[in-house]
Amino acid sequence: MVDRADLQRASMLYEELRTIDMALANFDAGGAIVAMTVSAGEETFPPTGPGPGGPRTTVTVPTGALQYPQQMVDAIKAQFEARKNAVAQELTSVGVTGAS
């Protein structure tokens, strides 16, 4: 059973799983990377706001006209799968079972 204190964390993790699943489904449907967000510091999901020393500089660049190498797309998909596994483990640690 999920502790009340962990409900917000579990909700955020489920949202992350949903977002990853949508991205993977888009790739599987022939989708392409159309934008890239680059941050001047380590980013988390969901974004946590300014980092140490001031606001975090983040820029999103349209990239629909670029051709990404298939190796890069495959690596991104593999990282999404790895993150899904880590999120599922984290959900288990807060008492949620059957998430994936």
C-alpha positions in Angstrom: 0.0 0.0 0.0 1.2 3.5 -0.9 1.9 5.8 2.1 0.1 9.1 1.9 3.4 10.9 1.9 4.5 9.0 -1.2 1.3 9.8 -3.2 2.6 12.9 -4.9 5.9 11.2 -5.8 4.0 8.2 -7.2 1.8 10.5 -9.2 4.8 12.2 -10.7 6.4 8.9 -11.6 3.2 7.7 -13.3 3.2 10.9 -15.3 6.8 10.2 -16.3 5.9 6.7 -17.4 3.0 8.0 -19.4 5.2 10.6 -21.2 7.9 7.9 -22.0 5.3 5.5 -23.3 3.9 8.2 -25.5 7.3 9.1 -26.9 8.1 5.4 -27.6 4.7 4.9 -29.3 5.4 7.9 -31.5 8.8 6.5 -32.5 7.2 3.1 -33.2 4.7 4.9 -35.4 7.4 6.4 -37.5 7.7 9.6 -35.5 10.8 11.8 -35.6 12.5 14.1 -33.2 11.2 17.6 -34.0 12.8 19.6 -31.1 15.6 19.4 -28.6 15.7 21.1 -25.2 19.2 21.8 -23.9 19.7 22.9 -20.3 22.8 24.6 -18.9 22.5 22.3 -15.8 21.2 18.9 -14.8 17.5 18.6 -15.6 15.0 16.5 -13.8 11.5 15.3 -14.5 9.4 17.2 -13.8 11.5 20.3 -13.9 12.4 21.5 -10.5 13.1 25.1 -11.2 16.3 27.1 -10.7 19.5 25.3 -9.9 22.2 26.3 -7.5 23.5 29.8 -8.1 20.5 31.1 -10.0 18.1 30.4 -12.8 18.8 27.4 -15.1 19.2 28.5 -18.7 17.1 26.2 -21.0 16.6 26.6 -24.7 14.4 24.5 -27.0 15.5 24.3 -30.7 13.3 23.1 -33.5 15.1 20.2 -35.2 12.5 18.9 -37.6 14.8 19.7 -40.6 17.6 17.6 -39.2 18.2 14.0 -40.0 19.1 12.1 -36.8 21.3 9.0 -37.3 19.3 5.8 -36.5 22.0 4.9 -34.0 21.1 8.0 -32.0 17.3 7.3 -32.2 18.0 3.7 -31.0 20.1 5.0 -28.1 17.4 7.4 -27.1 14.8 4.6 -27.2 17.1 2.4 -25.1 17.5 5.1 -22.5 13.7 5.6 -22.4 13.3 1.8 -21.7 16.0 1.9 -19.0 14.3 4.9 -17.4 10.9 3.1 -17.5 12.5 0.2 -15.6 14.0 2.5 -13.0 10.7 4.3 -12.6 8.9 1.0 -12.1 11.4 0.0 -9.4 11.0 3.4 -7.7 7.2 2.9 -7.7 7.6 -0.5 -6.2 9.8 1.1 -3.5 7.0 3.4 -2.5 4.4 0.6 -2.5 3.0 0.6 -6.0 3.0 -2.7 -7.8 2.3 -3.6 -11.4 3.6 -0.4 -12.9 5.4 -0.6 -16.2 
